[in-house]
């Protein structure tokens, strides 16, 4: 099936260059990239569901220590 997507020229040039360096067509490159992203997102969804199920079984964590640990984890990975 044919489809059309919009890609900025600078990004398209980069993606075409990388695809060519690895012996892939543009279609092969986008298919591989889309498959990898879909797999990644599905794994994240599964991990979130497992975490939510654990919280539902055990109850929502509470208390000062949990809050401090959560805040520390968030601030250490904050890239904004």
PDB file as gemmi writes it, atoms N, CA and C in Angstrom:
CRYST1    1.000    1.000    1.000  90.00  90.00  90.00 P 1                      
ATOM      1  N   UNK A   1       0.840  -1.170   0.000  1.00  0.00           N  
ATOM      2  CA  UNK A   1       0.000   0.000   0.000  1.00  0.00           C  
ATOM      3  C   UNK A   1       0.887   1.236   0.000  1.00  0.00           C  
ATOM      4  N   UNK A   2       0.513   2.206  -0.752  1.00  0.00           N  
ATOM      5  CA  UNK A   2       1.256   3.460  -0.785  1.00  0.00           C  
ATOM      6  C   UNK A   2       0.629   4.445   0.197  1.00  0.00           C  
ATOM      7  N   UNK A   3       1.485   5.238   0.822  1.00  0.00           N  
ATOM      8  CA  UNK A   3       1.007   6.278   1.725  1.00  0.00           C  
ATOM      9  C   UNK A   3       1.935   7.476   1.616  1.00  0.00           C  
ATOM     10  N   UNK A   4       1.480   8.604   2.054  1.00  0.00           N  
ATOM     11  CA  UNK A   4       2.267   9.825   1.976  1.00  0.00           C  
ATOM     12  C   UNK A   4       2.426  10.394   3.375  1.00  0.00           C  
ATOM     13  N   UNK A   5       3.651  10.814   3.694  1.00  0.00           N  
ATOM     14  CA  UNK A   5       3.906  11.492   4.963  1.00  0.00           C  
ATOM     15  C   UNK A   5       4.686  12.763   4.675  1.00  0.00           C  
ATOM     16  N   UNK A   6       4.617  13.706   5.567  1.00  0.00           N  
ATOM     17  CA  UNK A   6       5.375  14.955   5.443  1.00  0.00           C  
ATOM     18  C   UNK A   6       6.587  14.880   6.349  1.00  0.00           C  
ATOM     19  N   UNK A   7       7.747  15.171   5.779  1.00  0.00           N  
ATOM     20  CA  UNK A   7       9.001  15.162   6.527  1.00  0.00           C  
ATOM     21  C   UNK A   7       9.789  16.402   6.111  1.00  0.00           C  
ATOM     22  N   UNK A   8      10.311  17.122   7.091  1.00  0.00           N  
ATOM     23  CA  UNK A   8      11.130  18.303   6.798  1.00  0.00           C  
ATOM     24  C   UNK A   8      12.317  17.895   5.922  1.00  0.00           C  
ATOM     25  N   UNK A   9      12.688  18.765   5.007  1.00  0.00           N  
ATOM     26  CA  UNK A   9      13.748  18.461   4.043  1.00  0.00           C  
ATOM     27  C   UNK A   9      15.052  18.056   4.720  1.00  0.00           C  
ATOM     28  N   UNK A  10      15.426  18.761   5.783  1.00  0.00           N  
ATOM     29  CA  UNK A  10      16.693  18.433   6.447  1.00  0.00           C  
ATOM     30  C   UNK A  10      16.654  17.039   7.073  1.00  0.00           C  
ATOM     31  N   UNK A  11      15.509  16.689   7.624  1.00  0.00           N  
ATOM     32  CA  UNK A  11      15.373  15.350   8.214  1.00  0.00           C  
ATOM     33  C   UNK A  11      15.334  14.289   7.129  1.00  0.00           C  
ATOM     34  N   UNK A  12      14.642  14.581   6.033  1.00  0.00           N  
ATOM     35  CA  UNK A  12      14.558  13.633   4.930  1.00  0.00           C  
ATOM     36  C   UNK A  12      15.944  13.340   4.371  1.00  0.00           C  
ATOM     37  N   UNK A  13      16.743  14.372   4.206  1.00  0.00           N  
ATOM     38  CA  UNK A  13      18.111  14.181   3.705  1.00  0.00           C  
ATOM     39  C   UNK A  13      18.910  13.273   4.643  1.00  0.00           C  
ATOM     40  N   UNK A  14      18.798  13.516   5.926  1.00  0.00           N  
ATOM     41  CA  UNK A  14      19.517  12.689   6.904  1.00  0.00           C  
ATOM     42  C   UNK A  14      19.045  11.243   6.845  1.00  0.00           C  
ATOM     43  N   UNK A  15      17.714  11.038   6.863  1.00  0.00           N  
ATOM     44  CA  UNK A  15      17.168   9.684   6.855  1.00  0.00           C  
ATOM     45  C   UNK A  15      17.560   8.950   5.577  1.00  0.00           C  
ATOM     46  N   UNK A  16      17.505   9.638   4.440  1.00  0.00           N  
ATOM     47  CA  UNK A  16      17.916   9.011   3.179  1.00  0.00           C  
ATOM     48  C   UNK A  16      19.393   8.634   3.210  1.00  0.00           C  
ATOM     49  N   UNK A  17      20.227   9.522   3.766  1.00  0.00           N  
ATOM     50  CA  UNK A  17      21.662   9.245   3.852  1.00  0.00           C  
ATOM     51  C   UNK A  17      21.930   8.032   4.724  1.00  0.00           C  
ATOM     52  N   UNK A  18      21.302   7.975   5.898  1.00  0.00           N  
ATOM     53  CA  UNK A  18      21.506   6.847   6.809  1.00  0.00           C  
ATOM     54  C   UNK A  18      20.993   5.553   6.182  1.00  0.00           C  
ATOM     55  N   UNK A  19      19.834   5.618   5.551  1.00  0.00           N  
ATOM     56  CA  UNK A  19      19.286   4.428   4.891  1.00  0.00           C  
ATOM     57  C   UNK A  19      20.255   3.917   3.829  1.00  0.00           C  
ATOM     58  N   UNK A  20      20.766   4.815   3.006  1.00  0.00           N  
ATOM     59  CA  UNK A  20      21.695   4.420   1.945  1.00  0.00           C  
ATOM     60  C   UNK A  20      22.982   3.827   2.509  1.00  0.00           C  
ATOM     61  N   UNK A  21      23.488   4.414   3.591  1.00  0.00           N  
ATOM     62  CA  UNK A  21      24.706   3.893   4.221  1.00  0.00           C  
ATOM     63  C   UNK A  21      24.532   2.456   4.700  1.00  0.00           C  
ATOM     64  N   UNK A  22      23.300   2.080   4.982  1.00  0.00           N  
ATOM     65  CA  UNK A  22      23.016   0.744   5.495  1.00  0.00           C  
ATOM     66  C   UNK A  22      22.318  -0.141   4.465  1.00  0.00           C  
ATOM     67  N   UNK A  23      22.363   0.295   3.214  1.00  0.00           N  
ATOM     68  CA  UNK A  23      21.834  -0.513   2.132  1.00  0.00           C  
ATOM     69  C   UNK A  23      20.326  -0.682   2.143  1.00  0.00           C  
ATOM     70  N   UNK A  24      19.625   0.295   2.670  1.00  0.00           N  
ATOM     71  CA  UNK A  24      18.164   0.225   2.749  1.00  0.00           C  
ATOM     72  C   UNK A  24      17.538   1.261   1.835  1.00  0.00           C  
ATOM     73  N   UNK A  25      16.372   0.931   1.341  1.00  0.00           N  
ATOM     74  CA  UNK A  25      15.574   1.920   0.633  1.00  0.00           C  
ATOM     75  C   UNK A  25      14.898   2.815   1.674  1.00  0.00           C  
ATOM     76  N   UNK A  26      14.335   3.907   1.212  1.00  0.00           N  
ATOM     77  CA  UNK A  26      13.600   4.794   2.111  1.00  0.00           C  
ATOM     78  C   UNK A  26      12.447   4.037   2.781  1.00  0.00           C  
ATOM     79  N   UNK A  27      11.734   3.238   2.008  1.00  0.00           N  
ATOM     80  CA  UNK A  27      10.610   2.468   2.558  1.00  0.00           C  
ATOM     81  C   UNK A  27      11.076   1.489   3.623  1.00  0.00           C  
ATOM     82  N   UNK A  28      12.176   0.804   3.370  1.00  0.00           N  
ATOM     83  CA  UNK A  28      12.703  -0.140   4.358  1.00  0.00           C  
ATOM     84  C   UNK A  28      13.101   0.594   5.641  1.00  0.00           C  
ATOM     85  N   UNK A  29      13.724   1.754   5.482  1.00  0.00           N  
ATOM     86  CA  UNK A  29      14.146   2.537   6.640  1.00  0.00           C  
ATOM     87  C   UNK A  29      12.945   2.931   7.499  1.00  0.00           C  
ATOM     88  N   UNK A  30      11.916   3.487   6.865  1.00  0.00           N  
ATOM     89  CA  UNK A  30      10.735   3.910   7.624  1.00  0.00           C  
ATOM     90  C   UNK A  30      10.004   2.724   8.238  1.00  0.00           C  
ATOM     91  N   UNK A  31       9.946   1.609   7.520  1.00  0.00           N  
ATOM     92  CA  UNK A  31       9.291   0.427   8.071  1.00  0.00           C  
ATOM     93  C   UNK A  31      10.025  -0.073   9.312  1.00  0.00           C  
ATOM     94  N   UNK A  32      11.359  -0.138   9.242  1.00  0.00           N  
ATOM     95  CA  UNK A  32      12.131  -0.571  10.417  1.00  0.00           C  
ATOM     96  C   UNK A  32      11.960   0.395  11.582  1.00  0.00           C  
ATOM     97  N   UNK A  33      12.018   1.681  11.292  1.00  0.00           N  
ATOM     98  CA  UNK A  33      11.869   2.685  12.351  1.00  0.00           C  
ATOM     99  C   UNK A  33      10.486   2.600  12.993  1.00  0.00           C  
ATOM    100  N   UNK A  34       9.461   2.475  12.175  1.00  0.00           N  
ATOM    101  CA  UNK A  34       8.097   2.386  12.703  1.00  0.00           C  
ATOM    102  C   UNK A  34       7.912   1.119  13.532  1.00  0.00           C  
ATOM    103  N   UNK A  35       8.464   0.007  13.063  1.00  0.00           N  
ATOM    104  CA  UNK A  35       8.350  -1.259  13.804  1.00  0.00           C  
ATOM    105  C   UNK A  35       9.040  -1.148  15.161  1.00  0.00           C  
ATOM    106  N   UNK A  36      10.244  -0.553  15.180  1.00  0.00           N  
ATOM    107  CA  UNK A  36      10.971  -0.406  16.449  1.00  0.00           C  
ATOM    108  C   UNK A  36      10.221   0.494  17.429  1.00  0.00           C  
ATOM    109  N   UNK A  37       9.660   1.590  16.926  1.00  0.00           N  
ATOM    110  CA  UNK A  37       8.908   2.487  17.801  1.00  0.00           C  
ATOM    111  C   UNK A  37       7.653   1.811  18.321  1.00  0.00           C  
ATOM    112  N   UNK A  38       6.942   1.101  17.461  1.00  0.00           N  
ATOM    113  CA  UNK A  38       5.731   0.397  17.900  1.00  0.00           C  
ATOM    114  C   UNK A  38       6.067  -0.643  18.965  1.00  0.00           C  
ATOM    115  N   UNK A  39       7.144  -1.398  18.769  1.00  0.00           N  
ATOM    116  CA  UNK A  39       7.566  -2.392  19.768  1.00  0.00           C  
ATOM    117  C   UNK A  39       7.904  -1.714  21.088  1.00  0.00           C  
ATOM    118  N   UNK A  40       8.618  -0.611  21.018  1.00  0.00           N  
ATOM    119  CA  UNK A  40       9.005   0.130  22.224  1.00  0.00           C  
ATOM    120  C   UNK A  40       7.769   0.627  22.984  1.00  0.00           C  
ATOM    121  N   UNK A  41       6.835   1.216  22.257  1.00  0.00           N  
ATOM    122  CA  UNK A  41       5.631   1.739  22.898  1.00  0.00           C  
ATOM    123  C   UNK A  41       4.777   0.627  23.491  1.00  0.00           C  
ATOM    124  N   UNK A  42       4.677  -0.494  22.800  1.00  0.00           N  
ATOM    125  CA  UNK A  42       3.903  -1.621  23.339  1.00  0.00           C  
ATOM    126  C   UNK A  42       4.552  -2.183  24.598  1.00  0.00           C  
ATOM    127  N   UNK A  43       5.885  -2.259  24.639  1.00  0.00           N  
ATOM    128  CA  UNK A  43       6.569  -2.720  25.853  1.00  0.00           C  
ATOM    129  C   UNK A  43       6.301  -1.764  27.005  1.00  0.00           C  
ATOM    130  N   UNK A  44       6.356  -0.452  26.722  1.00  0.00           N  
ATOM    131  CA  UNK A  44       6.071   0.533  27.767  1.00  0.00           C  
ATOM    132  C   UNK A  44       4.650   0.401  28.273  1.00  0.00           C  
ATOM    133  N   UNK A  45       3.707   0.158  27.359  1.00  0.00           N  
ATOM    134  CA  UNK A  45       2.312  -0.040  27.770  1.00  0.00           C  
ATOM    135  C   UNK A  45       2.193  -1.250  28.682  1.00  0.00           C  
ATOM    136  N   UNK A  46       2.898  -2.327  28.344  1.00  0.00           N  
ATOM    137  CA  UNK A  46       2.845  -3.550  29.152  1.00  0.00           C  
ATOM    138  C   UNK A  46       3.450  -3.304  30.532  1.00  0.00           C  
ATOM    139  N   UNK A  47       4.572  -2.564  30.591  1.00  0.00           N  
ATOM    140  CA  UNK A  47       5.193  -2.264  31.885  1.00  0.00           C  
ATOM    141  C   UNK A  47       4.289  -1.395  32.744  1.00  0.00           C  
ATOM    142  N   UNK A  48       3.638  -0.423  32.122  1.00  0.00           N  
ATOM    143  CA  UNK A  48       2.712   0.437  32.861  1.00  0.00           C  
ATOM    144  C   UNK A  48       1.548  -0.381  33.409  1.00  0.00           C  
ATOM    145  N   UNK A  49       1.024  -1.297  32.606  1.00  0.00           N  
ATOM    146  CA  UNK A  49      -0.081  -2.143  33.057  1.00  0.00           C  
ATOM    147  C   UNK A  49       0.355  -3.015  34.230  1.00  0.00           C  
ATOM    148  N   UNK A  50       1.583  -3.550  34.175  1.00  0.00           N  
ATOM    149  CA  UNK A  50       2.089  -4.363  35.287  1.00  0.00           C  
ATOM    150  C   UNK A  50       2.235  -3.524  36.546  1.00  0.00           C  
ATOM    151  N   UNK A  51       2.770  -2.323  36.404  1.00  0.00           N  
ATOM    152  CA  UNK A  51       2.934  -1.445  37.562  1.00  0.00           C  
ATOM    153  C   UNK A  51       1.583  -1.071  38.157  1.00  0.00           C  
ATOM    154  N   UNK A  52       0.637  -0.751  37.304  1.00  0.00           N  
ATOM    155  CA  UNK A  52      -0.699  -0.397  37.787  1.00  0.00           C  
ATOM    156  C   UNK A  52      -1.360  -1.575  38.492  1.00  0.00           C  
ATOM    157  N   UNK A  53      -1.172  -2.785  37.959  1.00  0.00           N  
ATOM    158  CA  UNK A  53      -1.746  -3.972  38.603  1.00  0.00           C  
ATOM    159  C   UNK A  53      -1.115  -4.191  39.976  1.00  0.00           C  
ATOM    160  N   UNK A  54       0.193  -3.986  40.086  1.00  0.00           N  
ATOM    161  CA  UNK A  54       0.871  -4.124  41.371  1.00  0.00           C  
ATOM    162  C   UNK A  54       0.383  -3.113  42.383  1.00  0.00           C  
ATOM    163  N   UNK A  55       0.199  -1.880  41.944  1.00  0.00           N  
ATOM    164  CA  UNK A  55      -0.315  -0.845  42.848  1.00  0.00           C  
ATOM    165  C   UNK A  55      -1.744  -1.167  43.264  1.00  0.00           C  
ATOM    166  N   UNK A  56      -2.530  -1.675  42.333  1.00  0.00           N  
ATOM    167  CA  UNK A  56      -3.912  -2.020  42.667  1.00  0.00           C  
ATOM    168  C   UNK A  56      -3.955  -3.142  43.708  1.00  0.00           C  
ATOM    169  N   UNK A  57      -3.055  -4.127  43.575  1.00  0.00           N  
ATOM    170  CA  UNK A  57      -3.021  -5.239  44.542  1.00  0.00           C  
ATOM    171  C   UNK A  57      -2.516  -4.771  45.907  1.00  0.00           C  
ATOM    172  N   UNK A  58      -1.433  -3.989  45.894  1.00  0.00           N  
ATOM    173  CA  UNK A  58      -0.770  -3.621  47.145  1.00  0.00           C  
ATOM    174  C   UNK A  58      -1.300  -2.327  47.747  1.00  0.00           C  
ATOM    175  N   UNK A  59      -1.961  -1.535  46.941  1.00  0.00           N  
ATOM    176  CA  UNK A  59      -2.412  -0.237  47.413  1.00  0.00           C  
ATOM    177  C   UNK A  59      -1.438   0.843  46.987  1.00  0.00           C  
ATOM    178  N   UNK A  60      -1.935   2.032  46.930  1.00  0.00           N  
ATOM    179  CA  UNK A  60      -1.111   3.169  46.517  1.00  0.00           C  
ATOM    180  C   UNK A  60      -0.054   3.430  47.583  1.00  0.00           C  
ATOM    181  N   UNK A  61       1.225   3.494  47.178  1.00  0.00           N  
ATOM    182  CA  UNK A  61       2.273   3.794  48.159  1.00  0.00           C  
ATOM    183  C   UNK A  61       2.040   5.182  48.764  1.00  0.00           C  
ATOM    184  N   UNK A  62       2.337   5.313  50.022  1.00  0.00           N  
ATOM    185  CA  UNK A  62       2.178   6.615  50.666  1.00  0.00           C  
ATOM    186  C   UNK A  62       3.311   6.808  51.652  1.00  0.00           C  
ATOM    187  N   UNK A  63       3.410   7.978  52.127  1.00  0.00           N  
ATOM    188  CA  UNK A  63       4.418   8.264  53.138  1.00  0.00           C  
ATOM    189  C   UNK A  63       5.521   9.138  52.595  1.00  0.00           C  
ATOM    190  N   UNK A  64       6.206   9.754  53.512  1.00  0.00           N  
ATOM    191  CA  UNK A  64       7.250  10.724  53.209  1.00  0.00           C  
ATOM    192  C   UNK A  64       8.404  10.092  52.434  1.00  0.00           C  
ATOM    193  N   UNK A  65       8.856   8.906  52.815  1.00  0.00           N  
ATOM    194  CA  UNK A  65      10.007   8.292  52.145  1.00  0.00           C  
ATOM    195  C   UNK A  65       9.710   7.995  50.681  1.00  0.00           C  
ATOM    196  N   UNK A  66       8.516   7.492  50.400  1.00  0.00           N  
ATOM    197  CA  UNK A  66       8.156   7.219  49.010  1.00  0.00           C  
ATOM    198  C   UNK A  66       8.130   8.509  48.205  1.00  0.00           C  
ATOM    199  N   UNK A  67       7.565   9.566  48.783  1.00  0.00           N  
ATOM    200  CA  UNK A  67       7.487  10.850  48.103  1.00  0.00           C  
ATOM    201  C   UNK A  67       8.883  11.375  47.788  1.00  0.00           C  
ATOM    202  N   UNK A  68       9.786  11.339  48.741  1.00  0.00           N  
ATOM    203  CA  UNK A  68      11.159  11.817  48.537  1.00  0.00           C  
ATOM    204  C   UNK A  68      11.865  10.995  47.457  1.00  0.00           C  
ATOM    205  N   UNK A  69      11.706   9.679  47.479  1.00  0.00           N  
ATOM    206  CA  UNK A  69      12.344   8.815  46.482  1.00  0.00           C  
ATOM    207  C   UNK A  69      11.793   9.112  45.097  1.00  0.00           C  
ATOM    208  N   UNK A  70      10.493   9.328  45.003  1.00  0.00           N  
ATOM    209  CA  UNK A  70       9.867   9.639  43.717  1.00  0.00           C  
ATOM    210  C   UNK A  70      10.371  10.967  43.181  1.00  0.00           C  
ATOM    211  N   UNK A  71      10.392  11.965  44.044  1.00  0.00           N  
ATOM    212  CA  UNK A  71      10.877  13.278  43.612  1.00  0.00           C  
ATOM    213  C   UNK A  71      12.327  13.205  43.160  1.00  0.00           C  
ATOM    214  N   UNK A  72      13.147  12.447  43.862  1.00  0.00           N  
ATOM    215  CA  UNK A  72      14.558  12.308  43.486  1.00  0.00           C  
ATOM    216  C   UNK A  72      14.708  11.617  42.143  1.00  0.00           C  
ATOM    217  N   UNK A  73      13.908  10.579  41.924  1.00  0.00           N  
ATOM    218  CA  UNK A  73      13.973   9.853  40.657  1.00  0.00           C  
ATOM    219  C   UNK A  73      13.562  10.748  39.498  1.00  0.00           C  
ATOM    220  N   UNK A  74      12.528  11.534  39.719  1.00  0.00           N  
ATOM    221  CA  UNK A  74      12.046  12.417  38.644  1.00  0.00           C  
ATOM    222  C   UNK A  74      13.061  13.498  38.335  1.00  0.00           C  
ATOM    223  N   UNK A  75      13.594  14.131  39.368  1.00  0.00           N  
ATOM    224  CA  UNK A  75      14.532  15.235  39.119  1.00  0.00           C  
ATOM    225  C   UNK A  75      15.842  14.745  38.520  1.00  0.00           C  
ATOM    226  N   UNK A  76      16.246  13.515  38.804  1.00  0.00           N  
ATOM    227  CA  UNK A  76      17.502  13.014  38.254  1.00  0.00           C  
ATOM    228  C   UNK A  76      17.383  12.638  36.779  1.00  0.00           C  
ATOM    229  N   UNK A  77      16.153  12.441  36.282  1.00  0.00           N  
ATOM    230  CA  UNK A  77      15.973  12.081  34.874  1.00  0.00           C  
ATOM    231  C   UNK A  77      15.348  13.208  34.072  1.00  0.00           C  
ATOM    232  N   UNK A  78      15.120  14.348  34.689  1.00  0.00           N  
ATOM    233  CA  UNK A  78      14.475  15.470  34.029  1.00  0.00           C  
ATOM    234  C   UNK A  78      15.435  16.059  32.991  1.00  0.00           C  
ATOM    235  N   UNK A  79      15.017  16.049  31.725  1.00  0.00           N  
ATOM    236  CA  UNK A  79      15.871  16.556  30.659  1.00  0.00           C  
ATOM    237  C   UNK A  79      15.289  17.801  30.006  1.00  0.00           C  
ATOM    238  N   UNK A  80      14.320  18.418  30.608  1.00  0.00           N  
ATOM    239  CA  UNK A  80      13.692  19.593  30.001  1.00  0.00           C  
ATOM    240  C   UNK A  80      14.437  20.838  30.354  1.00  0.00           C  
TER     241      UNK A  80                                                      
END                                                                             
